[in-house]
Amino acid sequence: MTNLLRAHQPLTASALAERLCVSERTIYRYMDDLSLAGIPVYGEVGVGYRLSEGFELPPLQLCAAELDALITGVNLVTVLTGKGLADPARALLAKIEAALPAGRPASQPHSVRVPDHRRASDEYGRWDQLHGAIAAGDWLSIDYGAASGQQTRRRIYPLGLFYWGGRWTLGAWCSLRQGYRDFRIDRIHAQISVPHCDNPPPWVSLAHYLDERRVETTSGNMVTLSGIRPMLNGLPNGKKGEQD
């Protein structure tokens, strides 16, 4: 909780409770415990909790469980994304190992294994291209094979990549359908950047896309990206977030 305050202060009790998945009453108790421990935390009515200016924590220390979680997460990134994130993830792991106290190597046998079987697939290279197009704000022309077997060519404005525990999907604005669509990356057979395209409609954004998906799921029109988060999250009813 102290680290959350350092990074995002001020934070209200309700905001802290949501981030930590506890009740507001528990937050109040935590604040009392921090004060008793000598942490200079204080609250302002209508503003939230803060730490006194200049307060610093000791250097970051990780317990065994936290280290396991961190190494597992880094290994998942190296396997499930593309080279553009895999290489920095490996560099991060080396930095973690260098910063650990003697006798705690990050490279020691790890009980959680992440098999690396995607690098030879077309999807591995395509992930980097899609990630780069999102970062650059580029339109793409893609050849896409739908679940029905129909092959179409789409001009899309990519917004985000989402992992459903087995499949990556690309959320995008589709100029053919004039709406948001979700494309499984393993069904994109070809893609090229489309230069000098018009801007998408002014309301098109990742935030608006996520809001639309939540509304559609809540209303029962479609089961797709409810409570969506990039990377690791489950998809209800075994569906893969694709619609045509």
C-alpha positions, 0 to 999 in steps of 0.5 A: 500500500505504501508503494501505491501511495508513492506512485499515485498519491493522493488516493482515496480509501475507495481507490485503495480498496479497489486496487487491493481488493479489500473493503474500505474498512480494511484500508482504514485499519491498514492506515492505522497500522502504517501510522503505528509503524512510523510511516508518515501517512496522512489523509485529507478530507475529499482528497485522499491519503498522502505520504509526507514529502521526502519519505523514502522506503528502503531499497526494494526487497522481494520475498520468495513468492514475489520473486517467483511471480516476477520471474513467471511473468517475465517468462510469459512475456518472452514466450507469449508476445513477440521479439520486440518485448521478449528481448527487453524481458530477458534483459529485465530478468538479467537486471533482476538477477544482478540486483538480488542478494548473493545466494538468490539467483533468478536463474535457479531451477524454477517450479513454474515452467513456461514452454517456448513453442511459439517462436517458429510460428507465423503468429510470433512475428506477426505480433511484433508487426501488429504491436508496432502498428498500434504504437505508430497509429498506422492503418493496416490492410489484412487478409483474414480467414473467419471461423466460417472459412470465408476469406476477406480483405479488411482495412483496419485501425488497430487498437489493442492486443489481448490474450485469452489463455491460448489465443491472441486477438486484435481489437480494431476499427474495421472500415468495411463493417464501420465498427469495432471488430476482433480478429484472431491473430492466427487467422490473419494471413497477410498484413501491410501498412496502408499509408496516407489513410484518413483518420478514423472517426474521432470517437475511435479509441482503445478506451471507447472500444473497451467501453463498447465491449463492456456495454455489449456484454452487459446487455447480452448482445455478445459475449466477448471482452468483458472486463478485458485486460491486456495479456492474461485474462480468461474468456467466458464460455470458451469463446475467442473474442472473434466476431465478423 
